Amino acid sequence: MGYSVLCEQDLAAIHEATLKVLHTTGLRVLSARAREIYSGAGCSVDSMTGMVKIPAHVVNDAIEAAPARVLLAARNKNHDIILEGRKVYFKNFA
């Protein structure tokens, strides 16, 4: 239990709106190699403009494939950060 700014319905609405933007508007990808990777994953790529349109299934598959736990290892183990569950970290990178 903890503090939550958004309810599950709000999160779902944001996710759906994001999927719509990625699929209909897309994003400009400057790297030709990255565009090849997107194309290989099933995205629509316009090589002339660099625009990539990402279908919902590609995004959802990537989310499902993401690890549940990520270690951000520091030089000093005392400063390692583990991203998992509902943990949130704020870091100023100066």
N, C-alpha and C positions, 0 to 999 in steps of 0.2 A: 504494500500500500504506500502511496506517496502522492505528491502534488502533481497534477496534470493540467496543463494549460488548455489542451484540446481534448474533446471527447472522441470516442472511436468513430462516430459519424463524421466529425470534422476531419479527422485524419483520412478517412476513406474518400471524402469529397476532394481533399487536396490531392490525394493519390490519383484519382480518376481525372481530375483537371490536368495534372502533370502528364499523364499518359496521353491525353488528347492533344496537348501542345506538342509533345515529342513526336506524335504520329502525323499531325496535320501541318504544323509549322516547321518542326524539325530544328536542327541547329547547324551552324556552319562549323565544319571541321577542316582546319587548314592542312593537316598532315595527310598526304596521299596514302601513307602506310595505314594510318588509323581508318581512313575511308575504306580501304581494302578489307580491314578487319570487320568493320560495320557491315559491309556488303556480304562478307562471308557468313555473318551471323543472321542474315535475312533482312537487313535494313535496305531501304531505298536510297541510293546515292546518286546525286547529280554531280558529276566530275567537273562540269563547267563552272558551277557556282560554289561547289564545296558543301552544298546542303545535304544533310543526312536526315532522313525521316525514320524514326524508330517505332516499330509496331509494339503494341502492349505486351505481346507474348515474349518479346526479347527482354524488355525491362523486367517483367515478372520472373522470367527464367533466371536472370542475373541476380535478382533479390533472393530467390530460392537457393541459388548456388553460393551466396555469400556466407562466409564462416560466421558462426554464432559468437566467436571470440577472436579478437585481434590484439596482438601485443605490439605496442609502440615502444621498442626497446631503446633505452637511453644508454649513453656510455657508462653511466653509474646506475647499477640495478635499482638503487633506491628511488630513482626518478622514472622508472618504467611506468607506463600507463597501459592498463588492460581495458579494452572496450568490449563490453558485453552487457546483455540484458538492457536495463533501463538506465545505466550509468551515463552521466553527462560530465564532460570535462570542458573547461574553458582555459585556453592558453594564449598568452600574448607572445607572438614570435617576433622578437625585435632583433 
